[in-house]
Each structure stands twice: as C-alpha cells, then as structure tokens.
Amino acid sequence: MDKRLITKEWRLKNLYKIRDKQRNLVKFNRNKVQEHFNQNKWFRNIILKSRQLGFTTEESIDSLDDVLFNRNTECLLIAHNLDAGKKIFDGKIELAWKNLKSELKPLYKVDANTAQTLKFEFGDGSFSSIAVDTNGRSGTFNRVHITEFADVCKKFPHKVKDILEGTIPAVPTNGRVDIESTSQGASGEFYDMFMQAWERGEPKYPVEYKAHFYNWQWDEEIDKIIPEPNLPQVFRDYQTIHRLNDQEISYYYQRWLSLNKDWNSLRKEYPTTVEEAFEVIIEGSYYGVEIGRMERDGQITSVPYDKALKVHTVWDLGIGSNLAIGFYQRTREGQLRKIDYWQGQGSDGMPEAILAIFKKPYIYGSHYGPHDLEATEISTGKSRKETARNLGINFKTAPDIPIDDGINAAQVTLSTMFIDKEKCKEWIRSMRNYCREWDDKRGSYKDIPYHNWASHGADEFRYASLVANNMINDSVSMEGKQFYDAMTDIYDNS
C-alpha cells in the first residue's frame, strides 16, 4: 500500500473529487477558510458563517475520509431539510466515493441499501459508516455535523430537542460535533449557543463549544474581482466604516446586485460582523420590515421621559418572562413614544410587577390589559381585573378583535411612533422575532403567529396599538403608588 495513505492531509489533497462552483469535477483541496477552521477547531464547534464558504463540502469529504480509513467509525451529517440532505449525500459524499481511485475501492465491501447511507466493511468483521439525515434519532456517532442549524431551530423546534438532548450527548468526549449556520435572527438555540460561546471565549473542556465566525471576506472569489469605479455612496460609506479595500467592497456590491438589491438578504447571507448577522429580519416576521425601516429613519433612538406627560402602561399578563409591560407617553400633538419596557423573571407575578413599575420615577395615567382580564378565575372566584384592583391597579381593557386585525393596527402604529433603543432593547428583539408558524407538511408559513418567547412583547404592543388614542394626560393613578408605598414598608420591615 502507498505509505502516503497513512497521512490524512495527503489523502485529502489527492484522493477526492468534488464539483466546483462552475460544476466542473475537480480534485478537492481545502480553501483558506477550511484550512483556518481545521487549524483552530475544537471537540465541539459552533460556526456562524457567510454563504459559499464550503463548510458542508469540507465536512462531507473529511468525514468520508474518517470512515474509509478508520474502523468502527460512524459519522452523521444532519441537514435542515430532506432536499438539502439528498444534495449533500448525492452531490458530495456519494460523488466522492464513486470517483475514488479504482485501486482503493476493492478494499471495502459496500452496503448502500439504506437511504443516504454508505456502510463500509473492512473484511475482518469491522465496519464504518457515513449517513445524511434530518435528525440523529437514537444512534451513536463518533462525529456529527449539523448544517443550517438556525433554520432547524426556527422551523422544526421538535427536532432540536432530539438533537441537543439525544444525538449530541451520545458523541464521545473525544469525538467531534460541528454546528454551522447562517443567521435566522437573534433567537433560538443556535443564537443562544453561539453567543454563549462567543462571549465566553476559548473553551476549557471538550464538552464546551468553541465559537467561530467566518464572514464574506473569507471568500477567495474576492481575489478575482475587478474594482467597481462608480459605487453608490452608501457602499463607499460602508467601506470606510469597515475598512474594506476596493476589491472587497466591489464584491459586496455585486452580492447586493445578485440578491435583487435586498439589504436584509445581503446582511443575512453575507454578514460583515456578528452583530449585523443577528440583526437581520427573519423569514415570516410580522414586524421585522417596520423595525428595520424605523432604525434607518431614526425612530429607534434615545427617547427620554418627559415629566410633563403621563406614562401609560400596557400589560400582557402571565408569570415570569410571560409577563410583559410597555411604558408609553403620548405628546400633545398625538405622537406615541415607547420610553421603557419591563419583563418578568422567574416566578414574578402581578404583585412583583406592580412593585417594579412604581419603583420607576414616572407619573402614571392609565393601565391597560388584555380583554380576558374580565374572565373569572376558578381558584379565586374573582376576575384578574378585580385581583389587580385589590393590588392597587385599576385596569382598562383593550378591545377584543381578531389577531390579524390587531397585527395590522400594530404595523400602522409603528409607522409614526418613536422607541427608546436602550430601555426597550429586549422588546425590539421580541418584535424582530415575532413570526408566523412554520407548516412542515406544506413547506410554507401558516397565517397564524408562532407562540414563543417573542409573543409576549409583541402581544403587549398589539394591545397598545388598539388603545393608543385613549392615552391622554388629564388623569393620574394614585392607587398603585399608595400600594407601592405600603408594600415597600412591609418589605423593608420584614
């Protein structure tokens, strides 16, 4: 046997064929981003990336090599949908196997009877396998690669639990787990896992994830770009901000043209920074376009509390993080301003929320809640509105109208209002990520909202848009203030 086959690096440079971007059959050779990742990889890796950097191709070839040259090795690639899985298996793994040097193939007995799986027997009772699927089911693997995980988190949340609690923990400590994706906004397990690893820095333990960010500047196609002499000023400004050379900004401009001049798609598919990647408007978003426009138009800015105006609160009732409160002021000219936002934690309920709002230095007008405040609770025999009154808040209720009509009203209200970018940061994140529910069977979004953590801030604002015209400045609620003073005395003396 050729002794060079002992070395993995030699094998990867000489044995395998892939299709390049022009669909030509060529010898696989790692590009600079693939080389950099392999020099800096860890046992557990989570990768935020730009398009067209070749991570899935590299992982397919590298995993196939592990299987062919190591007995009792099982590798799994998890794709975000069936079509993507078939393309990975047919167009990368099986293609590389079929085009392997003819003198090597007789070394293996191949079982390809299972869909999108290659099982190689070594003739001594041992075997290895590589598979592509949309989940890990209950298998045990030495190596797992997950593509477009943010998309899986957003559209197939039931699969995420199986992957995170079933598949990945079964990978041995000295095995490999690589999770890669473009962004789907600042929510979901991919976002949480990446940011935790990114903010922590270098991992200590094999089970901790190492975060990698590869933006579009890693694309070797940039070297082939002829600089554009007459770029729009917005791109020249972007070039200055991010210190890009002429070839880089020209590449970025051409990607923008290829995406039909869609700025959101450009930042999603070709992010320059981590922050930019997670600020994108996600697919199916109800308010993402409006929030993006408001940022561009300066409506999301510093909005200080005006002591001459009453503050009105709007509530979405629940327990803990399901309890959301928006703080609004309405100018004498009728302009609506959102100056603050509060969301519960842990087991926070109405008493904790009332204490929280009256710790703030605001003079309150009216307090609004959902129409179901009138419903009687079986446990107490009282409505939540009565319970709130006993705790010091006299609620007014928002109109009971269909959700779609409420969302339309909220979109209209956003067009003219101003929002404090710091105090309402979490609410803005909720509004970006409030979206339609995904229909797995139809492969499209339903016409109903997906209920998750983002729903509570979005619901609170939907109610606010229905009562905004009733927010006036001629009344002050003292009952809540008196309740706060009394409760503070109790807490201070306990």
Backbone torsions as a table, in degrees:
resi	resn	phi	psi	omega
1	MET	NA	142.8	178.0
2	ASP	-60.9	120.3	-176.4
3	LYS	-64.0	-21.4	179.6
4	ARG	-65.5	-20.0	179.7
5	LEU	-67.5	-15.5	178.7
6	ILE	-66.6	-29.8	-173.9
7	THR	-92.6	120.5	-179.0
8	LYS	-61.2	-42.2	-178.2
9	GLU	-60.9	-39.4	178.2
10	TRP	-66.5	-42.4	-180.0
11	ARG	-59.7	-45.6	-177.1
12	LEU	-65.8	-26.4	-179.7
13	LYS	-88.3	-12.0	-170.6
14	ASN	-129.2	-19.1	-169.9
15	LEU	-98.3	-26.6	-164.5
16	TYR	-112.9	147.2	179.4
17	LYS	-114.6	146.7	176.5
18	ILE	-138.5	172.2	170.7
19	ARG	-96.3	129.4	176.5
20	ASP	-82.4	-175.5	-176.5
21	LYS	-64.6	-20.7	176.7
22	GLN	-94.2	9.2	178.6
23	ARG	70.0	16.7	175.7
24	ASN	-82.6	143.2	175.9
25	LEU	-79.8	115.7	-175.1
26	VAL	-134.4	163.6	176.9
27	LYS	-72.5	134.5	178.5
28	PHE	-69.6	134.2	174.7
29	ASN	-149.6	127.0	-176.1
30	ARG	-58.2	137.5	172.8
31	ASN	-85.5	-177.9	-171.2
32	LYS	-68.5	-32.8	179.1
33	VAL	-72.2	-37.1	177.0
34	GLN	-66.3	-40.2	176.9
35	GLU	-63.1	-45.1	-177.8
36	HIS	-62.6	-43.5	179.9
37	PHE	-61.8	-44.5	-177.9
38	ASN	-67.5	-26.1	176.3
39	GLN	-79.1	-17.7	-174.2
40	ASN	-122.9	9.6	-176.1
41	LYS	-71.0	163.0	179.4
42	TRP	-127.5	-176.0	177.3
43	PHE	-68.5	-35.7	177.3
44	ARG	-125.6	122.5	-175.8
45	ASN	-127.9	139.4	174.2
46	ILE	-128.4	125.6	-165.9
47	ILE	-123.0	119.4	169.6
48	LEU	-96.8	128.6	-168.5
49	LYS	-143.6	165.3	169.1
50	SER	-88.5	167.5	176.7
51	ARG	-70.9	158.5	167.5
52	GLN	64.4	31.6	176.7
53	LEU	-98.7	-9.2	171.4
54	GLY	85.2	22.9	-178.9
55	PHE	-64.9	-43.8	-177.8
56	THR	-66.2	-38.6	176.7
57	THR	-61.6	-47.8	-178.2
58	GLU	-63.4	-43.2	179.9
59	GLU	-65.1	-36.9	179.1
60	SER	-63.4	-47.4	-178.3
61	ILE	-69.4	-44.1	-178.9
62	ASP	-63.8	-40.4	178.5
63	SER	-68.2	-41.3	176.7
64	LEU	-59.9	-41.0	178.2
65	ASP	-63.5	-41.4	176.8
66	ASP	-57.7	-41.9	-177.5
67	VAL	-69.6	-41.8	-176.9
68	LEU	-71.0	-28.6	-172.9
69	PHE	-117.1	15.7	175.7
70	ASN	-142.3	120.9	177.9
71	ARG	-68.6	153.0	175.0
72	ASN	54.5	45.1	179.1
73	THR	-120.3	129.4	179.1
74	GLU	-123.1	125.5	-179.3
75	CYS	-119.3	143.2	179.7
76	LEU	-132.3	133.8	170.9
77	LEU	-112.7	123.8	179.5
78	ILE	-102.5	118.4	179.7
79	ALA	-95.8	158.6	-176.4
80	HIS	-78.7	-15.8	173.1
81	ASN	-156.9	172.0	-174.9
82	LEU	-63.6	-42.4	-179.3
83	ASP	-62.6	-43.2	179.0
84	ALA	-64.0	-39.3	178.9
85	GLY	-62.9	-42.6	179.0
86	LYS	-64.4	-40.2	179.0
87	LYS	-64.6	-39.2	179.1
88	ILE	-65.2	-46.6	-177.0
89	PHE	-68.5	-51.8	-176.3
90	ASP	-69.9	-44.6	-170.9
91	GLY	-88.4	-9.0	-178.5
92	LYS	-127.2	-60.7	-173.7
93	ILE	-71.6	-56.4	-178.6
94	GLU	-65.3	-36.3	176.6
95	LEU	-59.3	-45.4	-179.7
96	ALA	-65.0	-40.4	179.0
97	TRP	-65.2	-45.7	-177.8
98	LYS	-63.7	-28.4	-177.8
99	ASN	-101.6	14.5	175.1
100	LEU	-68.4	153.1	-179.6
101	LYS	-53.7	134.2	-173.0
102	SER	-61.2	-29.6	-178.4
103	GLU	-73.4	-15.0	-179.7
104	LEU	-91.0	-28.9	-174.6
105	LYS	-60.2	-38.6	-179.8
106	PRO	-64.5	-10.8	178.9
107	LEU	-70.3	-14.1	-173.9
108	TYR	-125.9	147.3	166.8
109	LYS	-102.3	122.2	-170.1
110	VAL	-105.5	129.7	173.1
111	ASP	-110.4	110.4	-179.6
112	ALA	-118.5	27.6	-176.1
113	ASN	-78.5	-21.8	177.9
114	THR	-87.5	137.1	-176.4
115	ALA	-57.4	130.6	175.8
116	GLN	51.8	42.4	176.9
117	THR	-141.6	137.4	171.3
118	LEU	-118.8	123.1	178.5
119	LYS	-115.6	123.8	-175.5
120	PHE	-110.5	120.9	175.0
121	GLU	-98.0	137.5	-173.0
122	PHE	-95.9	0.7	177.3
123	GLY	88.4	-2.4	179.8
124	ASP	-120.9	18.3	-178.9
125	GLY	92.5	-9.5	178.7
126	SER	-96.9	157.3	178.4
127	PHE	-152.5	164.3	173.4
128	SER	-137.3	160.4	-178.4
129	SER	-148.3	155.9	174.3
130	ILE	-134.1	134.5	-176.4
131	ALA	-137.7	154.9	172.3
132	VAL	-123.3	130.9	-178.8
133	ASP	-150.6	177.3	176.5
134	THR	-99.2	0.3	173.9
135	ASN	-159.2	170.3	-177.5
136	GLY	-95.5	-9.3	-176.8
137	ARG	46.3	-131.6	-175.1
138	SER	-113.7	22.1	-177.9
139	GLY	-75.7	167.5	174.5
140	THR	-120.3	124.1	-172.4
141	PHE	-128.7	148.4	175.2
142	ASN	-80.0	-25.0	-175.5
143	ARG	-149.7	133.5	179.7
144	VAL	-132.1	132.2	174.7
145	HIS	-122.8	131.3	-178.1
146	ILE	-119.2	122.7	-179.9
147	THR	-97.8	147.4	176.2
148	GLU	44.3	54.3	-175.6
149	PHE	-66.4	-31.6	178.1
150	ALA	-61.7	-36.0	178.2
151	ASP	-68.0	-39.7	176.3
152	VAL	-61.5	-44.8	-178.9
153	CYS	-61.2	-37.5	-175.5
154	LYS	-78.2	-42.8	-171.4
155	LYS	-99.6	-25.9	-175.3
156	PHE	-130.1	61.0	-175.7
157	PRO	-59.4	-26.6	179.4
158	HIS	-67.6	-25.2	178.6
159	LYS	-79.1	-27.5	-175.1
160	VAL	-62.2	-42.3	-179.7
161	LYS	-61.0	-42.9	178.9
162	ASP	-62.1	-39.8	-178.9
163	ILE	-68.3	-48.1	-174.2
164	LEU	-77.1	-30.8	-176.6
165	GLU	-103.8	-17.3	-178.3
166	GLY	-112.0	-58.0	-173.3
167	THR	-71.8	-54.3	-173.0
168	ILE	-65.4	-44.2	178.7
169	PRO	-62.0	-20.2	179.1
170	ALA	-79.8	-12.4	176.3
171	VAL	-74.1	128.8	-178.1
172	PRO	-60.9	157.4	-176.8
173	THR	-56.4	-35.2	179.9
174	ASN	-91.6	10.0	176.0
175	GLY	-85.2	-169.1	-177.2
176	ARG	-125.1	135.8	169.2
177	VAL	-129.9	121.8	177.9
178	ASP	-123.5	120.7	178.6
179	ILE	-115.6	122.3	-179.4
180	GLU	-132.5	150.7	-178.6
181	SER	-169.4	154.1	160.6
182	THR	-81.8	172.6	-173.9
183	SER	-81.5	148.7	168.2
184	GLN	-128.4	38.9	178.1
185	GLY	91.0	175.7	-173.8
186	ALA	-89.7	58.9	176.1
187	SER	-158.8	166.9	177.6
188	GLY	91.9	168.9	-175.7
189	GLU	-64.6	-37.4	179.1
190	PHE	-61.3	-46.6	178.4
191	TYR	-59.2	-49.5	-177.7
192	ASP	-61.7	-45.2	-178.1
193	MET	-66.8	-41.9	-179.0
194	PHE	-65.5	-48.5	-176.2
195	MET	-65.2	-36.3	176.9
196	GLN	-61.3	-44.7	-179.7
197	ALA	-71.2	-39.4	-178.4
198	TRP	-64.0	-44.2	-177.9
199	GLU	-74.8	-29.0	179.0
200	ARG	-74.2	-36.4	-176.7
201	GLY	92.6	-150.4	-175.6
202	GLU	-60.0	131.0	179.9
203	PRO	-74.6	154.9	176.0
204	LYS	-97.6	-38.8	-169.9
205	TYR	-113.4	150.2	-178.6
206	PRO	-58.2	-27.4	-178.0
207	VAL	-83.7	-7.1	176.2
208	GLU	-85.3	147.5	-179.7
209	TYR	-87.3	144.2	171.2
210	LYS	-104.9	128.6	-178.3
211	ALA	-90.0	136.6	176.1
212	HIS	-128.1	135.5	175.2
213	PHE	-122.9	121.9	177.8
214	TYR	-123.7	107.0	-178.7
215	ASN	-89.1	-175.6	-174.8
216	TRP	-64.7	-18.0	-179.1
217	GLN	-67.5	-10.4	176.7
218	TRP	-83.3	-9.3	-177.0
219	ASP	-70.1	121.9	-178.4
220	GLU	-69.0	-12.9	176.6
221	GLU	-64.0	-22.0	179.1
222	ILE	-57.1	-35.7	-177.6
223	ASP	-64.5	-19.5	-178.5
224	LYS	-93.7	-4.1	-173.9
225	ILE	-78.0	134.7	171.4
226	ILE	-92.4	123.0	-175.5
227	PRO	-56.4	138.2	176.8
228	GLU	-82.4	126.9	-177.2
229	PRO	-79.2	-23.5	-172.6
230	ASN	-123.2	61.1	179.5
231	LEU	-74.4	145.7	172.7
232	PRO	-56.7	150.9	-175.5
233	GLN	-59.8	-33.3	-178.9
234	VAL	-61.7	-31.6	177.9
235	PHE	-77.6	-33.7	175.9
236	ARG	-64.8	-39.6	177.5
237	ASP	-64.7	-42.2	179.1
238	TYR	-63.5	-38.5	177.9
239	GLN	-60.4	-42.5	-179.7
240	THR	-67.0	-45.1	-177.9
241	ILE	-60.3	-42.3	-173.9
242	HIS	-103.1	8.4	174.9
243	ARG	54.7	52.5	-178.5
244	LEU	-95.6	147.4	175.0
245	ASN	-83.7	176.4	-174.0
246	ASP	-64.9	-36.9	178.2
247	GLN	-66.6	-40.8	-178.3
248	GLU	-65.2	-48.3	-177.8
249	ILE	-68.5	-28.9	176.6
250	SER	-70.7	-39.2	174.3
251	TYR	-60.6	-46.6	-178.9
252	TYR	-60.8	-41.7	177.9
253	TYR	-62.5	-42.4	179.6
254	GLN	-67.0	-35.0	175.2
255	ARG	-64.1	-38.3	177.0
256	TRP	-61.1	-44.5	177.6
257	LEU	-63.0	-40.1	-178.1
258	SER	-67.9	-20.9	178.7
259	LEU	-99.8	24.3	177.0
260	ASN	60.0	35.4	176.7
261	LYS	60.9	31.2	179.6
262	ASP	-91.4	109.2	-175.4
263	TRP	-66.3	-38.4	-179.0
264	ASN	-65.5	-43.0	177.9
265	SER	-63.7	-36.9	178.9
266	LEU	-61.3	-46.4	-177.7
267	ARG	-72.3	-28.9	178.1
268	LYS	-73.2	-48.6	-175.8
269	GLU	-82.2	-29.6	-176.3
270	TYR	-134.2	66.5	-179.7
271	PRO	-70.7	148.9	175.8
272	THR	-95.4	-36.8	179.7
273	THR	-128.7	163.4	176.3
274	VAL	-60.9	-43.4	-179.0
275	GLU	-60.6	-43.3	179.7
276	GLU	-63.3	-39.8	-178.7
277	ALA	-60.0	-40.6	-174.6
278	PHE	-90.5	-1.9	176.9
279	GLU	-91.8	3.1	-175.2
280	VAL	-69.5	155.2	174.5
281	ILE	-79.0	121.3	-176.0
282	ILE	-79.4	157.1	177.2
283	GLU	-61.2	140.8	177.5
284	GLY	78.7	5.7	-177.8
285	SER	-69.5	138.1	176.8
286	TYR	-79.1	-38.0	-171.7
287	TYR	-119.6	3.1	-174.9
288	GLY	-59.0	-42.7	-179.4
289	VAL	-63.1	-43.9	-179.4
290	GLU	-64.5	-43.1	179.7
291	ILE	-63.4	-42.4	177.8
292	GLY	-61.5	-42.9	179.1
293	ARG	-65.6	-40.9	179.6
294	MET	-62.0	-37.9	176.6
295	GLU	-63.7	-45.0	180.0
296	ARG	-64.2	-35.3	-175.9
297	ASP	-89.4	3.1	176.6
298	GLY	79.2	18.2	179.0
299	GLN	-84.3	-15.6	173.2
300	ILE	-105.2	104.2	-167.4
301	THR	-154.9	-160.1	173.6
302	SER	-84.7	120.6	-179.0
303	VAL	-124.4	92.0	-175.8
304	PRO	-72.0	156.9	175.8
305	TYR	-67.9	127.7	177.7
306	ASP	-97.6	110.7	-175.8
307	LYS	-65.3	-16.5	-179.7
308	ALA	-82.8	-6.6	-176.9
309	LEU	-118.8	144.5	174.7
310	LYS	-70.4	153.5	174.1
311	VAL	-105.9	129.2	179.4
312	HIS	-110.7	137.3	179.3
313	THR	-107.7	147.9	175.0
314	VAL	-129.3	131.4	-170.5
315	TRP	-116.8	141.2	160.7
316	ASP	-112.2	114.6	-169.1
317	LEU	-85.0	142.0	178.1
318	GLY	-179.2	-160.9	178.3
319	ILE	-120.4	138.6	178.2
320	GLY	64.0	-131.8	-176.7
321	SER	-68.2	-9.7	176.2
322	ASN	-81.3	-4.4	179.9
323	LEU	-101.8	113.6	-175.1
324	ALA	-126.6	139.9	-179.3
325	ILE	-133.3	127.9	174.0
326	GLY	-104.3	144.6	-178.5
327	PHE	-116.0	122.6	-172.0
328	TYR	-127.2	147.8	167.7
329	GLN	-126.9	145.9	178.6
330	ARG	-122.5	120.3	-177.2
331	THR	-70.4	165.6	179.2
332	ARG	-65.8	-20.1	175.9
333	GLU	-85.0	-4.4	175.6
334	GLY	97.7	4.2	-178.9
335	GLN	-79.2	131.4	179.5
336	LEU	-89.2	135.8	178.8
337	ARG	-130.0	134.3	174.1
338	LYS	-103.1	111.7	-171.8
339	ILE	-101.1	-13.9	-173.8
340	ASP	-163.1	163.8	179.7
341	TYR	-152.1	139.8	178.5
342	TRP	-133.2	137.8	177.8
343	GLN	-133.4	137.1	-177.1
344	GLY	-68.2	167.0	176.2
345	GLN	-136.5	155.4	174.6
346	GLY	56.1	-119.8	-178.3
347	SER	-106.8	21.3	179.8
348	ASP	-54.0	136.3	175.5
349	GLY	-129.9	-158.8	-175.8
350	MET	-61.4	-42.1	178.7
351	PRO	-59.6	-44.2	179.6
352	GLU	-65.2	-36.9	179.8
353	ALA	-66.9	-41.7	179.5
354	ILE	-65.0	-41.2	175.2
355	LEU	-59.9	-41.6	-177.6
356	ALA	-64.7	-43.1	-175.3
357	ILE	-71.3	-31.4	-178.7
358	PHE	-87.4	-2.1	167.6
359	LYS	-78.0	-18.4	179.9
360	LYS	-78.7	151.2	-172.4
361	PRO	-84.9	43.4	-173.9
362	TYR	-106.6	150.0	169.0
363	ILE	-98.7	119.1	-169.6
364	TYR	-93.5	149.7	173.0
365	GLY	-102.9	-96.9	-177.8
366	SER	-110.2	156.9	176.8
367	HIS	-121.5	128.1	-175.5
368	TYR	-118.6	145.6	176.3
369	GLY	-139.9	177.2	-179.2
370	PRO	-68.8	160.9	-176.7
371	HIS	-61.5	-25.9	-177.0
372	ASP	-76.2	6.3	169.8
373	LEU	-59.0	-25.9	-177.4
374	GLU	-77.4	-15.7	-175.8
375	ALA	-68.1	140.8	-180.0
376	THR	-84.6	132.1	177.7
377	GLU	-87.5	131.2	-176.9
378	ILE	-61.5	-37.0	-174.3
379	SER	-67.6	-30.2	-176.0
380	THR	-113.3	-20.6	-174.9
381	GLY	75.6	7.3	179.4
382	LYS	-120.1	157.1	173.3
383	SER	-79.0	160.4	177.4
384	ARG	-65.9	-26.6	177.0
385	LYS	-65.8	-41.2	176.9
386	GLU	-65.7	-42.3	178.6
387	THR	-60.2	-43.3	179.4
388	ALA	-63.5	-38.9	179.8
389	ARG	-62.5	-39.1	178.6
390	ASN	-66.9	-23.7	178.7
391	LEU	-92.5	-2.1	173.8
392	GLY	111.0	5.9	179.9
393	ILE	-121.5	124.8	173.9
394	ASN	-96.6	101.2	-177.3
395	PHE	-80.0	144.7	162.7
396	LYS	-106.8	149.4	-175.4
397	THR	-104.3	143.5	176.0
398	ALA	-76.0	152.6	179.1
399	PRO	-60.3	148.0	177.9
400	ASP	-93.5	97.1	180.0
401	ILE	-127.7	162.6	178.8
402	PRO	-56.7	147.3	-177.5
403	ILE	-57.8	-42.4	-179.1
404	ASP	-58.9	-42.0	178.9
405	ASP	-66.2	-37.3	177.6
406	GLY	-65.5	-39.9	178.1
407	ILE	-64.6	-41.4	177.0
408	ASN	-60.9	-41.9	178.2
409	ALA	-63.5	-39.6	179.2
410	ALA	-64.6	-40.7	179.1
411	GLN	-62.5	-40.3	178.0
412	VAL	-66.1	-43.2	-178.8
413	THR	-61.6	-38.5	-179.6
414	LEU	-61.4	-26.3	-172.7
415	SER	-63.3	-24.9	-174.5
416	THR	-122.3	-6.7	-174.3
417	MET	-87.7	167.6	177.0
418	PHE	-120.3	147.2	-173.1
419	ILE	-132.6	136.3	175.8
420	ASP	-76.4	120.6	-171.1
421	LYS	-71.9	-23.6	-179.0
422	GLU	-92.1	-52.9	-177.5
423	LYS	-68.8	-22.3	-178.8
424	CYS	-108.6	21.0	-175.3
425	LYS	-57.6	-46.8	-179.2
426	GLU	-67.7	-34.5	177.2
427	TRP	-66.9	-40.8	177.3
428	ILE	-60.6	-40.6	177.2
429	ARG	-62.5	-40.0	176.9
430	SER	-61.6	-44.3	-177.1
431	MET	-66.6	-35.7	176.6
432	ARG	-63.0	-36.1	-169.5
433	ASN	-102.7	3.3	175.4
434	TYR	-76.9	117.7	-169.6
435	CYS	-144.8	173.1	177.4
436	ARG	-73.3	154.8	177.1
437	GLU	-78.0	141.6	-179.6
438	TRP	-86.1	133.9	177.0
439	ASP	-100.6	104.7	-176.2
440	ASP	-62.2	-39.0	-176.6
441	LYS	-69.1	-42.6	-178.2
442	ARG	-86.1	-17.0	-178.1
443	GLY	68.6	34.7	180.0
444	SER	-153.1	173.2	-179.0
445	TYR	-85.3	141.8	175.4
446	LYS	-78.4	167.9	178.2
447	ASP	-93.1	31.9	177.4
448	ILE	-132.6	150.1	-180.0
449	PRO	-69.5	148.3	172.2
450	TYR	-86.9	122.8	-175.9
451	HIS	-86.3	112.6	175.5
452	ASN	-149.9	-162.1	-175.6
453	TRP	-57.9	-29.4	-177.0
454	ALA	-75.2	-15.8	-173.6
455	SER	-64.8	-33.3	-169.3
456	HIS	-72.7	-43.3	175.0
457	GLY	-65.9	-37.7	179.4
458	ALA	-68.7	-40.2	178.4
459	ASP	-65.5	-42.4	177.3
460	GLU	-55.5	-44.1	-178.7
461	PHE	-71.7	-32.6	177.0
462	ARG	-59.9	-42.6	176.5
463	TYR	-64.7	-40.5	-178.9
464	ALA	-60.2	-39.4	-178.8
465	SER	-65.6	-24.7	-178.9
466	LEU	-83.4	-19.5	-177.6
467	VAL	-117.4	5.7	-174.4
468	ALA	-55.8	-39.0	-178.2
469	ASN	-69.7	-15.6	179.7
470	ASN	-91.1	-3.8	-179.5
471	MET	-80.2	100.2	-176.9
472	ILE	-119.0	175.6	-169.5
473	ASN	-117.5	25.5	-175.6
474	ASP	-108.9	10.6	179.0
475	SER	-142.2	150.4	179.8
476	VAL	-128.1	133.4	177.9
477	SER	-91.1	112.4	179.3
478	MET	-97.7	-17.5	-176.4
479	GLU	-58.2	-44.4	-179.2
480	GLY	-64.1	-39.2	178.8
481	LYS	-63.0	-42.4	178.1
482	GLN	-63.9	-39.0	177.8
483	PHE	-62.9	-43.1	-179.7
484	TYR	-61.0	-45.7	-179.6
485	ASP	-60.1	-42.9	-180.0
486	ALA	-65.5	-44.7	-179.0
487	MET	-66.8	-35.2	178.9
488	THR	-64.2	-40.3	178.2
489	ASP	-61.7	-41.6	-179.9
490	ILE	-63.2	-47.5	-178.1
491	TYR	-65.8	-38.7	-177.7
492	ASP	-68.3	-31.2	-177.0
493	ASN	-93.6	-1.9	-177.8
494	SER	-86.5	NA	NA
